[in-house]
């Protein structure tokens, strides 16, 4: 009597390659998001310790400066004083990033972008919940001040969008023809 062929595993069995890859991806995502939170928090603590509010270093004639700007709003100074709304928006963003990371399959670039976005959202969320504000500590010429969490969010979302529109070698460029030659 012939033995039945082994069935392909659809689970993330720790001994299977898929399980190891999933675990490795989870560790990478956690490491990237944690690095964003830690680096952003470190720069904000250094800013508070070394610069008085409103101060800049080096002088204003440099194109890149470190500043100490308190921001109770969103990016570019919008929604000033709307802490509750911004906390809720940050929480929704965290849930969306986490859902996309946990429930959808992404290519490497999207996974990197989602991890960066998650880290940036968590970093700003922690600041808003703990103090009702964020510290913006980077200033580039005529651009509004921002922080590393903002950079991670912007770059992360940009990577996800870029990955969504660029050609995917795993996906055919056009839909396959319909059966019977229907178009």
C-alpha positions as semicolon CSV with decimal commas, in nm:
position;residue;x (nm);y (nm);z (nm)
1;X;0,000;0,000;0,000
2;X;0,156;0,333;-0,103
3;X;0,216;0,594;0,159
4;X;0,036;0,926;0,113
5;X;0,255;1,214;0,008
6;X;0,341;1,451;0,292
7;X;0,121;1,757;0,305
8;X;0,273;2,100;0,275
9;X;0,267;2,283;0,604
10;X;0,069;2,606;0,610
11;X;0,166;2,691;0,964
12;X;0,470;2,872;1,091
13;X;0,620;2,564;1,249
14;X;0,940;2,668;1,428
15;X;1,127;2,385;1,254
16;X;1,011;2,487;0,906
17;X;1,185;2,744;0,691
18;X;0,873;2,962;0,691
19;X;0,867;2,965;1,070
20;X;1,233;3,063;1,092
21;X;1,192;3,333;0,827
22;X;0,885;3,472;1,003
23;X;1,064;3,477;1,335
24;X;1,370;3,641;1,175
25;X;1,147;3,904;1,013
26;X;0,976;3,971;1,346
27;X;1,312;4,018;1,516
28;X;1,427;4,253;1,239
29;X;1,107;4,459;1,261
30;X;1,131;4,479;1,640
31;X;1,498;4,579;1,620
32;X;1,433;4,854;1,364
33;X;1,130;4,994;1,547
34;X;1,314;4,981;1,881
35;X;1,619;5,151;1,730
36;X;1,399;5,436;1,604
37;X;1,237;5,480;1,947
38;X;1,571;5,467;2,132
39;X;1,757;5,700;1,893
40;X;1,469;5,950;1,887
41;X;1,440;5,944;2,266
42;X;1,816;5,983;2,308
43;X;1,829;6,285;2,077
44;X;1,533;6,443;2,257
45;X;1,696;6,388;2,599
46;X;2,022;6,537;2,472
47;X;1,832;6,832;2,330
48;X;1,661;6,898;2,664
49;X;1,992;6,863;2,850
50;X;2,214;7,070;2,621
51;X;1,991;7,336;2,465
52;X;1,753;7,582;2,624
53;X;1,410;7,610;2,465
54;X;1,435;7,809;2,145
55;X;1,815;7,774;2,128
56;X;2,002;7,647;1,821
57;X;2,348;7,502;1,764
58;X;2,553;7,581;1,563
59;X;2,472;7,936;1,456
60;X;2,179;8,023;1,230
61;X;2,401;8,052;0,923
62;X;2,457;7,675;0,913
63;X;2,220;7,478;0,686
64;X;2,174;7,199;0,944
65;X;2,124;7,288;1,309
66;X;2,015;7,124;1,629
67;X;1,734;7,318;1,794
68;X;1,510;7,288;2,097
69;X;1,155;7,344;1,975
70;X;0,851;7,228;2,173
71;X;0,572;7,113;1,944
72;X;0,221;7,050;2,080
73;X;0,093;6,994;1,727
74;X;0,158;6,767;1,434
75;X;0,416;6,791;1,158
76;X;0,492;7,143;1,033
77;X;0,323;7,297;1,336
78;X;-0,030;7,199;1,231
79;X;-0,300;7,119;1,491
80;X;-0,124;7,297;1,779
81;X;-0,273;7,208;2,117
82;X;-0,478;6,917;1,981
83;X;-0,302;6,660;2,200
84;X;-0,602;6,426;2,245
85;X;-0,667;6,413;1,872
86;X;-0,298;6,355;1,799
87;X;-0,272;6,080;2,063
88;X;-0,571;5,903;1,906
89;X;-0,428;5,948;1,556
90;X;-0,092;5,810;1,673
91;X;-0,263;5,511;1,834
92;X;-0,453;5,440;1,512
93;X;-0,126;5,469;1,317
94;X;0,044;5,223;1,550
95;X;-0,242;4,975;1,508
96;X;-0,234;5,012;1,128
97;X;0,144;4,964;1,109
98;X;0,127;4,664;1,345
99;X;-0,166;4,510;1,155
100;X;0,014;4,545;0,823
101;X;0,328;4,391;0,970
102;X;0,146;4,101;1,137
103;X;-0,133;4,022;0,894
104;X;0,004;4,092;0,548
105;X;0,301;3,961;0,358
106;X;0,545;4,227;0,244
107;X;0,860;4,246;0,047
108;X;1,176;4,351;0,230
109;X;1,146;4,722;0,141
110;X;0,787;4,746;0,267
111;X;0,876;4,559;0,585
112;X;1,160;4,806;0,648
113;X;0,927;5,100;0,584
114;X;0,655;4,964;0,810
115;X;0,907;4,897;1,088
116;X;1,043;5,253;1,059
117;X;0,690;5,394;1,056
118;X;0,594;5,188;1,360
119;X;0,901;5,309;1,549
120;X;0,832;5,672;1,459
121;X;0,466;5,647;1,555
122;X;0,551;5,482;1,889
123;X;0,821;5,741;1,968
124;X;0,591;6,039;1,910
125;X;0,301;5,860;2,085
126;X;0,512;5,807;2,398
127;X;0,607;6,177;2,403
128;X;0,249;6,297;2,354
129;X;0,111;6,067;2,624
130;X;0,388;6,142;2,875
131;X;0,420;6,519;2,827
132;X;0,154;6,634;2,579
133;X;0,422;6,751;2,336
134;X;0,716;6,641;2,127
135;X;1,060;6,795;2,103
136;X;1,169;6,884;1,753
137;X;1,546;6,899;1,746
138;X;1,659;6,905;1,383
139;X;1,638;7,213;1,163
140;X;1,734;7,229;0,796
141;X;1,748;7,581;0,648
142;X;1,393;7,703;0,581
143;X;1,221;7,374;0,662
144;X;1,023;7,352;0,989
145;X;1,200;7,175;1,277
146;X;1,143;6,801;1,309
147;X;1,265;6,498;1,505
148;X;1,401;6,152;1,422
149;X;1,056;5,997;1,470
150;X;0,923;6,228;1,197
151;X;1,210;6,121;0,970
152;X;1,134;5,753;1,035
153;X;0,763;5,805;0,963
154;X;0,827;5,998;0,643
155;X;1,096;5,765;0,509
156;X;0,901;5,457;0,619
157;X;0,578;5,560;0,447
158;X;0,776;5,663;0,138
159;X;0,942;5,320;0,123
160;X;0,606;5,143;0,149
161;X;0,458;5,361;-0,127
162;X;0,765;5,316;-0,348
163;X;0,752;4,940;-0,298
164;X;0,382;4,939;-0,388
165;X;0,433;5,115;-0,722
166;X;0,761;4,965;-0,839
167;X;0,754;4,653;-1,056
168;X;0,736;4,327;-0,865
169;X;0,920;4,039;-1,031
170;X;0,696;3,794;-0,843
171;X;0,379;3,950;-0,986
172;X;0,296;3,939;-1,357
173;X;0,284;4,290;-1,510
174;X;-0,060;4,226;-1,661
175;X;-0,349;4,012;-1,544
176;X;-0,345;3,664;-1,697
177;X;-0,587;3,610;-1,985
178;X;-0,934;3,489;-1,896
179;X;-1,032;3,132;-1,984
180;X;-1,181;3,088;-2,329
181;X;-1,008;3,396;-2,468
182;X;-1,247;3,639;-2,299
183;X;-1,109;3,986;-2,248
